[in-house]
Amino acid sequence: MRAHVGHDLLLLPGASSVVRDEQGRILLLRRSDNGQWALPAGMIEPGEQPADAIVREIFEETGVRAQVERLAGVAVHEATYPNGDRVSYLTVWFRCRAVGGEARPDGDESLEVGWFAPDELPAVNALAKLRIETTAQPDAAPWFVPAGSAEQLSARLRTE
């Protein structure tokens, strides 16, 4: 696709998750592209439902089998990569619970995988913090940026 559009801005659909185990610990992976700790996430494939996409991504990246408990939020954020590619991700994220599998890195997208107590998390970016906060309560309403206030998310991401 980049051969056709160059570095122009692309809108890409993604899914992310906050997976908790029975002890309330959160599943994180250390990304192979930048070495940072992150939540499981990935692109939604054509024709794939977001909940199916995140269950697939969680297993592919971490070896953990998960079940979606609820929709936790939706937001758009932009990113520019070192090669100049610009993207605008439309991401839906879910609160999930681990139901099986064994945490392990995939050796491709994840270098390390671990379970962390919410008060003992390694450094994560502002988007991950937002997603963790919005999934803290099992029955909270999904989070979104209210109409007309898109700058709120941009400001929050710049300050963290």
Buried (B, 14 or more C-beta within 10 A) or exposed (E): EEEEEEEEEEEEBBBBBBBBBEEEBBBBBBBBEEEBBBBBBBBBEEEBEBBBBBBBBBBBBBBBBBBBBBBBBBBEBEEEEEEEBBBEBBBBBBBBBBEEEEBEBBEEBBBBBBBBEEEEBEEBBBBBBBBBBBBEEEEBEBBEBEEEEEEEBEEBBEEE
